[in-house]
Amino acid sequence: MAKSFSLSLYPWVYKAQHQPDGSWQEAFEAKVHLAPEAEATLPHEARMALLARRNSFPDLPLVNYSTQYGFSVFEGLKAFPQKDGSLKLFRPEENARRMRRSMEGLKMPGFPEELFVRAVKEVVRRNKELGFYPRYNPEWEKDGFLSGHAVYVRPFSYTEPGIGLDLSHHPWVVIITTPVGPYFEGPNNKAVTTDRIRATPKGTGWIKCSANYVIPTLVKKEANEQGYMEAIFLDAREQRYVEEGSSCNIFFYLKNGTLVTPELGDTILPGITRKSVLALAAHVGIPTEERKISIDEVLSEAKEVFVTGTAAGISYIESITHKGKTVVFNNGKMGEVTRTLLLTLKGIQYGAKEDPFGWMIPVE
Ligand SMILES: Cc1ncc(COP(=O)(O)O)c(C=O)c1O
């Protein structure tokens, strides 16, 4: 079964390479596989060996600008099992747009959005046809789909061979998929601020590029070792304004009844869940603000805190520790506004609630 976020590649993958004439040469490839039921009964080592073969791309160059210098961008989106047995993607056109902008941000040719959406749908559809997809489970309805599983889709760029510092003119775009279960498990929802810097003004913080994940990964591990679930980054200049989590955006429901999230700029990733939560909150009549918010204001004025992201969905934060002082929100429990937004978002994604925005896109 799908672990929270482990890698177990489904067989069908997609590859496209930018050509000198500006077109993209596309290919779908079915990697080595058995029937899903047969794979599930393999001894652990045999299954790992099979998965390792699926994760081998011998026609892609090992030494290139991605592996040497971090010249790589990626996306993450999910296809959700529906009650009628189908799969639906959540806002794939938003990921398509961000991927194109990320690639252009690293001065690569941007992958066309229409190709992105078509390829993502087709990879998910082909894997489903082979039986590789999580089946809808009515048990998930009992906890509002917090325990729901999904297909995680990971498109990423990969550059042509090269050893000197250079830009990528003819990158590949690869799309792989893997099953995922609930992201944050267990009772710990504590967060801690860090004085390490994720992104600097005029840097790449707004781009979903691999290089941006080095510091957050180190910081998250350090936070975990100290007993926290998540780390919160502050702005580089003053270490005063909240920016985001290690791989998620952040929201504060203030005592005055306003839902605030840090405004976008060049140091914050424009999250698709963030954008969706802003729309949902407005839809249910909660006033929202995108603005700078200081850690001091958060600690004195926030009633509820939660983080958002494709992997996390909406996860409440029970407390924030800043410079050794801990403030607990809503007695350490998930607050009502957080719960409403969470249940609405999950309900839309799993088809149990109306989708007034037309966010869910069938793969077939
Ligand atoms: C740094 C960072 N911020 C925010 C997000 C949330 O973005 P989204 O909601 O599009 O998944 C992510 C997740 O991909 C992330 O890596």
The ligand as an SDF file (V2000), in Angstrom:
LIG
                    3D

 16 16  0  0  0  0  0  0  0  0999 V2000
    8.4630   25.6270   -1.3730 C   0  0  0  0  0  0  0  0  0  0  0  0
    7.0410   25.2530   -1.5800 C   0  0  0  0  0  0  0  0  0  0  0  0
    6.0850   26.1270   -1.2200 N   0  0  0  0  0  0  0  0  0  0  0  0
    4.7740   25.8450   -1.4080 C   0  0  0  0  0  0  0  0  0  0  0  0
    4.3570   24.6560   -1.9710 C   0  0  0  0  0  0  0  0  0  0  0  0
    2.9050   24.4000   -2.1940 C   0  0  0  0  0  0  0  0  0  0  0  0
    2.5870   24.4430   -3.5640 O   0  0  0  0  0  0  0  0  0  0  0  0
    1.3770   23.6160   -4.1530 P   0  0  0  0  0  0  0  0  0  0  0  0
    0.1870   23.9720   -3.3620 O   0  0  0  0  0  0  0  0  0  0  0  0
    1.2840   24.0590   -5.5700 O   0  0  0  0  0  0  0  0  0  0  0  0
    1.7250   22.1800   -4.0260 O   0  0  0  0  0  0  0  0  0  0  0  0
    5.3040   23.7070   -2.3360 C   0  0  0  0  0  0  0  0  0  0  0  0
    4.8690   22.4280   -2.8600 C   0  0  0  0  0  0  0  0  0  0  0  0
    5.0860   22.0340   -3.9140 O   0  0  0  0  0  0  0  0  0  0  0  0
    6.6840   24.0140   -2.1560 C   0  0  0  0  0  0  0  0  0  0  0  0
    7.6240   23.1430   -2.5270 O   0  0  0  0  0  0  0  0  0  0  0  0
  1  2  1  0
  2  3  1  0
  2 15  2  0
  3  4  2  0
  4  5  1  0
  5  6  1  0
  5 12  2  0
  6  7  1  0
  7  8  1  0
  8  9  2  0
  8 10  1  0
  8 11  1  0
 12 13  1  0
 12 15  1  0
 13 14  2  0
 15 16  1  0
M  END
$$$$
